[in-house]
Amino acid sequence: MYTYDKLISWVEDIKEKNHSSATALCIIKDNKIVLEHYSGYHSNTSTTKRVTASSQFNVASARKSYLGLMIAYALYEGKINSIDDEAIKYFKDFDPALLSKTTIRHLVTHSHGLEETNDRTIFREFAPGQSWAYRDINVRMMTRLIYQLYNKSFPELLKERVFKPANFQETGWRVQRDENLVDVVN
């Protein structure tokens, strides 16, 4: 019988190095769960609950894949003409000079160069396509674009197009706090 002690130890080490409050590890082979490992708490406060099989984690990096998939649907269905359409075509309330030469492709690939202050003032950090940086502004812009194109919220569309057809029971795009959701700890 194979043991997963080294893997569990490695995951726990990463948790400590990242100052994370919790980890969850599940390995499925041949449609059977061969390992489940949960450790830590829902946040770094002393009164929070332990992580269990019902705990849910924000996997923020997965957002890019889901957003890109919905843009691919929009392209396929003719809701947008090209991934190289200029963003200003869809964001008419934005300053045209600020969005100049910024395309949907730049939003999808985090190479848009837009950033914002705490009071949501948007500014240009770098020219479109010249670099890349993870910024929440593109997530907000793309979810807004998806709503404009489909007249449905991004979570609704994901559920309809991805999660239900794939029979995902525990995956979702959360916009509100849930008791099973583990806090994001930086």
DRENDO-1510 file (C-alpha; in Angstrom, 1 decimal, always signed):
<recs>
REC; n; res; u; v; w
REC; 1; MET; +0.0; +0.0; +0.0 .
REC; 2; TYR; +1.3; +3.4; -1.0 .
REC; 3; THR; +1.5; +6.0; +1.7 .
REC; 4; TYR; +1.1; +9.7; +1.1 .
REC; 5; ASP; +3.1; +10.9; +4.1 .
REC; 6; LYS; +5.7; +12.7; +2.0 .
REC; 7; LEU; +3.0; +14.5; +0.0 .
REC; 8; ILE; +1.0; +15.4; +3.2 .
REC; 9; SER; +4.2; +16.7; +4.8 .
REC; 10; TRP; +5.0; +18.8; +1.7 .
REC; 11; VAL; +1.5; +20.3; +1.6 .
REC; 12; GLU; +1.7; +21.1; +5.3 .
REC; 13; ASP; +5.1; +22.7; +4.7 .
REC; 14; ILE; +3.7; +24.9; +1.9 .
REC; 15; LYS; +0.8; +25.9; +4.2 .
REC; 16; GLU; +3.3; +27.1; +6.9 .
REC; 17; LYS; +5.5; +28.9; +4.4 .
REC; 18; ASN; +2.5; +30.7; +2.9 .
REC; 19; HIS; +1.1; +31.5; +6.4 .
REC; 20; SER; -2.2; +29.9; +5.3 .
REC; 21; SER; -4.8; +29.0; +7.8 .
REC; 22; ALA; -5.7; +25.6; +6.2 .
REC; 23; THR; -5.2; +23.0; +3.6 .
REC; 24; ALA; -7.3; +20.4; +2.0 .
REC; 25; LEU; -5.9; +17.6; -0.2 .
REC; 26; CYS; -8.0; +14.9; -2.0 .
REC; 27; ILE; -6.6; +12.3; -4.4 .
REC; 28; ILE; -9.0; +10.4; -6.6 .
REC; 29; LYS; -7.9; +7.3; -8.6 .
REC; 30; ASP; -10.2; +5.2; -10.7 .
REC; 31; ASN; -13.2; +7.1; -9.4 .
REC; 32; LYS; -12.3; +6.3; -5.8 .
REC; 33; ILE; -11.0; +8.6; -3.1 .
REC; 34; VAL; -7.6; +7.2; -2.1 .
REC; 35; LEU; -6.6; +10.1; +0.2 .
REC; 36; GLU; -8.3; +12.8; +2.1 .
REC; 37; HIS; -6.3; +15.2; +4.3 .
REC; 38; TYR; -7.7; +18.3; +6.0 .
REC; 39; SER; -5.8; +20.5; +8.4 .
REC; 40; GLY; -6.1; +23.9; +9.9 .
REC; 41; TYR; -8.9; +26.4; +10.4 .
REC; 42; HIS; -11.3; +28.6; +8.4 .
REC; 43; SER; -9.3; +31.6; +9.4 .
REC; 44; ASN; -6.4; +32.6; +11.6 .
REC; 45; THR; -8.7; +33.6; +14.5 .
REC; 46; SER; -8.8; +31.3; +17.6 .
REC; 47; THR; -12.5; +30.8; +17.6 .
REC; 48; THR; -13.0; +29.6; +14.0 .
REC; 49; LYS; -14.0; +26.1; +13.0 .
REC; 50; ARG; -11.7; +23.4; +11.7 .
REC; 51; VAL; -11.4; +22.6; +8.0 .
REC; 52; THR; -13.4; +19.5; +7.0 .
REC; 53; ALA; -14.6; +17.8; +3.8 .
REC; 54; SER; -17.4; +20.4; +3.5 .
REC; 55; SER; -15.1; +23.4; +3.7 .
REC; 56; GLN; -14.7; +25.4; +0.5 .
REC; 57; PHE; -11.7; +27.3; -0.7 .
REC; 58; ASN; -11.5; +30.3; -2.9 .
REC; 59; VAL; -9.3; +29.3; -5.8 .
REC; 60; ALA; -8.8; +32.8; -7.2 .
REC; 61; SER; -6.3; +31.8; -9.9 .
REC; 62; ALA; -9.1; +29.6; -11.4 .
REC; 63; ARG; -11.0; +32.8; -12.2 .
REC; 64; LYS; -8.9; +33.5; -15.2 .
REC; 65; SER; -9.8; +30.1; -16.8 .
REC; 66; TYR; -13.5; +30.5; -16.2 .
REC; 67; LEU; -13.5; +34.1; -17.5 .
REC; 68; GLY; -11.5; +33.0; -20.6 .
REC; 69; LEU; -13.9; +30.2; -21.2 .
REC; 70; MET; -16.9; +32.5; -21.1 .
REC; 71; ILE; -15.2; +34.9; -23.6 .
REC; 72; ALA; -14.6; +31.9; -25.8 .
REC; 73; TYR; -18.3; +31.1; -25.7 .
REC; 74; ALA; -19.1; +34.7; -26.5 .
REC; 75; LEU; -16.7; +34.5; -29.5 .
REC; 76; TYR; -18.2; +31.2; -30.7 .
REC; 77; GLU; -21.7; +32.5; -30.4 .
REC; 78; GLY; -21.0; +35.7; -32.2 .
REC; 79; LYS; -21.6; +37.9; -29.1 .
REC; 80; ILE; -18.2; +39.6; -29.7 .
REC; 81; ASN; -16.6; +39.8; -33.1 .
REC; 82; SER; -13.0; +39.3; -32.1 .
REC; 83; ILE; -10.9; +38.8; -29.0 .
REC; 84; ASP; -9.0; +41.8; -30.4 .
REC; 85; ASP; -12.0; +44.1; -30.2 .
REC; 86; GLU; -11.1; +47.3; -28.4 .
REC; 87; ALA; -12.6; +47.3; -24.9 .
REC; 88; ILE; -14.0; +50.8; -25.3 .
REC; 89; LYS; -16.6; +49.2; -27.7 .
REC; 90; TYR; -18.1; +47.5; -24.7 .
REC; 91; PHE; -17.3; +50.0; -22.0 .
REC; 92; LYS; -18.7; +53.2; -23.3 .
REC; 93; ASP; -18.8; +54.9; -19.9 .
REC; 94; PHE; -15.0; +54.6; -19.6 .
REC; 95; ASP; -12.6; +57.3; -20.6 .
REC; 96; PRO; -11.7; +56.5; -24.2 .
REC; 97; ALA; -8.2; +57.8; -23.8 .
REC; 98; LEU; -7.7; +55.5; -20.7 .
REC; 99; LEU; -8.9; +52.4; -22.6 .
REC; 100; SER; -7.1; +53.4; -25.8 .
REC; 101; LYS; -5.7; +50.3; -27.5 .
REC; 102; THR; -6.9; +48.0; -24.7 .
REC; 103; THR; -8.5; +44.9; -26.2 .
REC; 104; ILE; -10.6; +42.0; -24.8 .
REC; 105; ARG; -7.4; +39.9; -25.3 .
REC; 106; HIS; -5.6; +42.2; -22.9 .
REC; 107; LEU; -8.3; +41.8; -20.3 .
REC; 108; VAL; -8.3; +38.0; -20.7 .
REC; 109; THR; -4.4; +37.8; -20.4 .
REC; 110; HIS; -4.0; +40.3; -17.6 .
REC; 111; SER; -1.9; +42.5; -20.0 .
REC; 112; HIS; -4.3; +45.4; -20.0 .
REC; 113; GLY; -2.2; +47.7; -17.8 .
REC; 114; LEU; -5.1; +49.1; -15.8 .
REC; 115; GLU; -5.0; +49.5; -12.1 .
REC; 116; GLU; -7.2; +51.4; -9.6 .
REC; 117; THR; -6.8; +53.1; -6.3 .
REC; 118; ASN; -8.8; +52.3; -3.1 .
REC; 119; ASP; -11.5; +54.8; -4.1 .
REC; 120; ARG; -11.8; +53.0; -7.5 .
REC; 121; THR; -10.1; +55.7; -9.6 .
REC; 122; ILE; -8.7; +53.8; -12.6 .
REC; 123; PHE; -5.3; +54.7; -14.1 .
REC; 124; ARG; -2.9; +53.2; -16.6 .
REC; 125; GLU; +0.0; +51.3; -15.0 .
REC; 126; PHE; +1.6; +50.3; -18.3 .
REC; 127; ALA; +0.8; +50.2; -22.0 .
REC; 128; PRO; -1.6; +47.4; -23.1 .
REC; 129; GLY; +0.4; +44.3; -24.0 .
REC; 130; GLN; +3.7; +45.6; -22.6 .
REC; 131; SER; +3.6; +43.6; -19.4 .
REC; 132; TRP; +1.1; +41.6; -17.3 .
REC; 133; ALA; -0.2; +41.9; -13.7 .
REC; 134; TYR; -3.0; +40.3; -11.8 .
REC; 135; ARG; -5.5; +43.0; -11.0 .
REC; 136; ASP; -9.1; +42.8; -9.8 .
REC; 137; ILE; -10.3; +45.5; -12.2 .
REC; 138; ASN; -10.2; +43.1; -15.2 .
REC; 139; VAL; -12.3; +40.6; -13.3 .
REC; 140; ARG; -14.9; +43.3; -12.6 .
REC; 141; MET; -14.7; +44.5; -16.2 .
REC; 142; MET; -15.0; +41.0; -17.7 .
REC; 143; THR; -17.9; +39.9; -15.4 .
REC; 144; ARG; -19.7; +43.2; -16.4 .
REC; 145; LEU; -19.0; +42.4; -20.1 .
REC; 146; ILE; -20.4; +38.9; -19.7 .
REC; 147; TYR; -23.5; +40.4; -18.1 .
REC; 148; GLN; -23.9; +42.9; -21.0 .
REC; 149; LEU; -23.6; +40.1; -23.6 .
REC; 150; TYR; -25.8; +37.5; -21.9 .
REC; 151; ASN; -28.0; +39.5; -19.6 .
REC; 152; LYS; -27.1; +37.0; -16.9 .
REC; 153; SER; -24.6; +37.3; -14.0 .
REC; 154; PHE; -21.3; +35.6; -14.4 .
REC; 155; PRO; -22.1; +33.0; -11.6 .
REC; 156; GLU; -25.4; +32.2; -13.3 .
REC; 157; LEU; -23.8; +31.6; -16.6 .
REC; 158; LEU; -21.0; +29.5; -15.1 .
REC; 159; LYS; -23.6; +27.3; -13.3 .
REC; 160; GLU; -25.6; +26.9; -16.5 .
REC; 161; ARG; -22.8; +26.4; -19.0 .
REC; 162; VAL; -20.1; +24.7; -16.9 .
REC; 163; PHE; -20.9; +23.5; -13.4 .
REC; 164; LYS; -24.3; +21.8; -14.1 .
REC; 165; PRO; -23.3; +20.0; -17.3 .
REC; 166; ALA; -20.1; +18.8; -15.6 .
REC; 167; ASN; -22.1; +17.8; -12.6 .
REC; 168; PHE; -19.9; +19.9; -10.3 .
REC; 169; GLN; -21.5; +19.8; -6.9 .
REC; 170; GLU; -19.1; +21.7; -4.8 .
REC; 171; THR; -17.7; +24.3; -7.3 .
REC; 172; GLY; -19.1; +27.7; -7.7 .
REC; 173; TRP; -18.4; +31.4; -8.2 .
REC; 174; ARG; -19.2; +32.8; -4.8 .
REC; 175; VAL; -20.2; +36.5; -4.5 .
REC; 176; GLN; -21.4; +36.2; -0.9 .
REC; 177; ARG; -20.0; +34.9; +2.3 .
REC; 178; ASP; -20.9; +31.3; +3.1 .
REC; 179; GLU; -20.3; +29.4; +6.4 .
REC; 180; ASN; -18.3; +26.7; +4.5 .
REC; 181; LEU; -16.1; +29.2; +2.8 .
REC; 182; VAL; -12.6; +29.4; +4.2 .
REC; 183; ASP; -11.4; +33.0; +4.6 .
REC; 184; VAL; -8.7; +34.3; +2.2 .
REC; 185; VAL; -5.7; +35.0; +4.4 .
REC; 186; ASN; -2.9; +37.1; +3.1 .
</recs>
